[in-house]
Amino acid sequence: MSCATGVLDAREVLEYSSLLDRHVAADAALLPPERYDQEFGRVLFLPHYDSRYLDLLSMDQVVGPCDHVLGGDCTLYTMTSACQLPGGSGRPIHVDTSIAVPDYLAGVGVLVLLDDFSVTSGATRFHPVDRIEPPTSKEFEDAALVLEAPAGSVCWFRGRLWHDALPN
């Protein structure tokens, strides 16, 4: 996991936050009530709503690290949001890339932070070891690294790192 602060300025954070709020609300309106708490905040492909999200892909500060480790011809798999309701219970331990090939980097996750990430705001936690089997709860708790960074930061991680989100 690696992180750079100050990639987006305050104006850009506000612009993307405003866009995202509208698009999360539009997607949430489509959720069945029994899945609302679990799925709220997850828009599966943001450019479906607005092509301005694709502008992030023209920023070397965002995609440069991906190009460096995956090659300049790497493919965007998806552009998903992951927001929590205030008072949300967090997200369970999971990986973003289900493909597990020994000694092969199958993908890089990129987080563009539009809010400050802290222990109280629902920060993402990562198990620091790329492994096929999920860590036990105790292994995860004992080793988890908390991503704490200000809004406007961009963070990169191996898609096979097990991670969760703390309650908001």
Secondary structure in CASP SS format (residue, H / E / C, confidence):
PFRMAT SS
TARGET T0000
AUTHOR 0000-0000-0000
METHOD secondary structure of the structure
MODEL  1
M C 1.00
S E 1.00
C E 1.00
A E 1.00
T C 1.00
G C 1.00
V C 1.00
L C 1.00
D C 1.00
A H 1.00
R H 1.00
E H 1.00
V H 1.00
L H 1.00
E H 1.00
Y H 1.00
S H 1.00
S H 1.00
L H 1.00
L H 1.00
D H 1.00
R H 1.00
H H 1.00
V H 1.00
A H 1.00
A H 1.00
D H 1.00
A H 1.00
A C 1.00
L C 1.00
L C 1.00
P C 1.00
P H 1.00
E H 1.00
R H 1.00
Y H 1.00
D H 1.00
Q H 1.00
E H 1.00
F C 1.00
G C 1.00
R C 1.00
V C 1.00
L C 1.00
F E 1.00
L H 1.00
P H 1.00
H H 1.00
Y C 1.00
D C 1.00
S H 1.00
R H 1.00
Y H 1.00
L H 1.00
D H 1.00
L H 1.00
L H 1.00
S H 1.00
M C 1.00
D H 1.00
Q H 1.00
V H 1.00
V H 1.00
G H 1.00
P H 1.00
C H 1.00
D H 1.00
H H 1.00
V H 1.00
L H 1.00
G C 1.00
G C 1.00
D C 1.00
C C 1.00
T C 1.00
L C 1.00
Y C 1.00
T C 1.00
M E 1.00
T C 1.00
S C 1.00
A C 1.00
C C 1.00
Q C 1.00
L C 1.00
P C 1.00
G C 1.00
G C 1.00
S C 1.00
G C 1.00
R E 1.00
P E 1.00
I E 1.00
H E 1.00
V C 1.00
D C 1.00
T C 1.00
S C 1.00
I C 1.00
A C 1.00
V C 1.00
P C 1.00
D C 1.00
Y C 1.00
L C 1.00
A C 1.00
G C 1.00
V E 1.00
G E 1.00
V E 1.00
L E 1.00
V E 1.00
L C 1.00
L C 1.00
D C 1.00
D C 1.00
F E 1.00
S C 1.00
V C 1.00
T C 1.00
S C 1.00
G C 1.00
A C 1.00
T E 1.00
R E 1.00
F E 1.00
H C 1.00
P C 1.00
V C 1.00
D C 1.00
R C 1.00
I C 1.00
E C 1.00
P C 1.00
P C 1.00
T C 1.00
S H 1.00
K H 1.00
E H 1.00
F H 1.00
E H 1.00
D H 1.00
A H 1.00
A C 1.00
L E 1.00
V E 1.00
L C 1.00
E C 1.00
A E 1.00
P C 1.00
A C 1.00
G C 1.00
S C 1.00
V E 1.00
C E 1.00
W E 1.00
F E 1.00
R E 1.00
G C 1.00
R C 1.00
L C 1.00
W C 1.00
H E 1.00
D E 1.00
A E 1.00
L C 1.00
P C 1.00
N C 1.00
END
